[in-house]
Amino acid sequence: MESGEINHSGVQNNCPCGSGHLIVNCCEPIISGRKEAITAEALMRSRYTAFTRANVDYLLLTHSVKTRPGKERKNIELWAKSVTWMGLAILNTEAGEENDETGYVEFKALFLENGTPDQIHEKSLFRRENGKWMYVSGIHL
């Protein structure tokens, strides 16, 4: 169910990012390249959704060229597939709006690893590169 449009019982799916919107109206158009993320938060949400699907191509494509972990492709994919994603909570945003050049998103991504609950709590820096939002780096909190 890569597109996430309709599950096996014919029910449309909510987006994994926790927006409350259907995936076809939320992160899927951004991940597929049919739509640009207009805010840093929208890019953050789409990256979380990409993690839930181990879509490393998208994760690397939306990671700043200056800080992109190119040699980590296989490790990122293996880890993303090894955990069960439980949800995303956006805690705070600073700038990162449609007309900004930089922005910060503080979030918690919840997951189960080997049956044990864990989380990533990060304040992420996003910057526009060639007019597109990119993930630059994050500080783990």
C-alpha positions in Angstrom: 0.0 0.0 0.0 2.8 2.4 -1.0 0.5 5.3 -2.0 -1.7 4.9 1.1 -4.8 6.0 -0.8 -7.0 3.1 0.1 -6.3 0.1 2.4 -7.4 -3.5 1.8 -10.9 -2.9 3.2 -11.5 0.0 0.8 -11.1 2.7 3.5 -9.0 5.8 2.8 -6.0 6.3 5.1 -5.1 9.2 7.4 -1.6 10.5 6.9 1.0 9.0 9.2 2.2 12.6 10.0 -0.7 13.1 12.4 -2.2 16.1 10.5 -5.7 14.4 10.5 -5.8 14.8 6.7 -6.0 11.9 4.2 -2.5 11.0 3.0 -3.6 11.7 -0.6 -4.3 15.3 0.4 -1.3 15.7 2.8 2.2 14.2 2.5 1.8 11.9 -0.5 1.7 14.6 -3.1 4.8 16.2 -1.6 6.8 12.9 -1.4 5.8 12.0 -5.0 7.0 15.4 -6.2 3.6 16.6 -7.5 3.5 19.4 -4.9 6.2 21.4 -3.0 6.3 21.6 0.8 5.3 25.3 1.3 6.5 25.4 5.0 9.3 23.8 7.0 6.6 22.0 9.0 5.1 20.5 5.9 8.5 19.2 4.9 9.0 17.9 8.4 5.7 16.0 8.3 6.5 14.6 4.8 9.9 13.4 6.0 8.3 11.6 9.0 5.9 9.9 6.6 8.8 9.0 4.4 10.5 7.4 7.4 7.4 5.3 8.1 7.8 3.9 4.6 11.6 3.7 4.6 11.6 6.0 1.5 15.3 6.8 1.7 15.4 8.4 -1.7 13.0 11.1 -0.5 14.8 11.5 2.8 18.1 12.2 1.0 16.5 14.3 -1.7 15.1 16.7 1.0 18.3 16.7 3.1 20.6 19.7 2.4 23.4 18.8 0.1 25.8 20.4 2.6 24.9 18.0 5.4 23.4 15.0 3.5 24.6 11.6 4.9 25.2 10.0 1.5 27.1 7.0 2.8 24.3 6.2 5.3 21.7 5.2 2.8 21.5 1.5 3.7 21.7 2.1 7.5 18.9 4.6 7.3 16.7 2.2 5.3 17.5 -0.8 7.6 16.7 1.2 10.8 13.5 2.8 9.4 12.2 -0.7 8.4 13.2 -2.2 11.8 11.1 0.1 14.0 7.3 0.5 14.3 6.4 4.1 13.9 3.8 5.3 16.4 3.2 8.9 15.7 4.5 12.4 15.2 3.9 15.4 17.5 4.9 18.9 16.4 5.8 20.8 19.6 6.9 24.1 18.3 7.8 26.0 15.1 9.8 29.2 14.6 9.6 30.9 11.2 9.6 28.4 8.4 6.6 29.9 6.7 5.9 30.3 3.0 8.0 33.5 2.7 10.8 32.6 5.1 14.3 31.4 4.2 14.9 29.4 7.4 12.8 27.8 10.0 12.9 25.5 13.0 10.5 22.6 13.9 10.6 20.9 17.3 9.1 17.5 17.2 8.8 14.1 18.9 8.7 11.0 16.6 7.5 8.0 18.6 8.4 4.5 17.7 8.9 1.0 19.0 12.3 -0.6 18.6 12.5 -4.3 19.5 9.2 -3.9 21.3 10.5 -1.0 23.5 9.0 2.5 23.2 11.4 5.2 22.2 11.4 8.6 20.6 13.3 11.2 18.7 12.9 14.6 20.3 14.6 17.1 18.0 14.7 20.8 17.1 15.4 20.7 13.4 16.8 23.5 11.2 15.3 23.9 7.7 16.6 26.2 5.0 15.5 27.0 1.5 17.8 25.8 -1.2 17.0 26.7 -4.8 13.6 27.8 -3.5 12.8 24.4 -1.8 12.7 23.6 1.9 15.5 21.3 3.0 16.3 19.6 6.3 19.8 20.9 7.4 20.4 19.5 10.9 18.9 18.9 14.2 19.7 19.2 17.9 18.5 16.2 19.9 16.7 17.3 23.1 
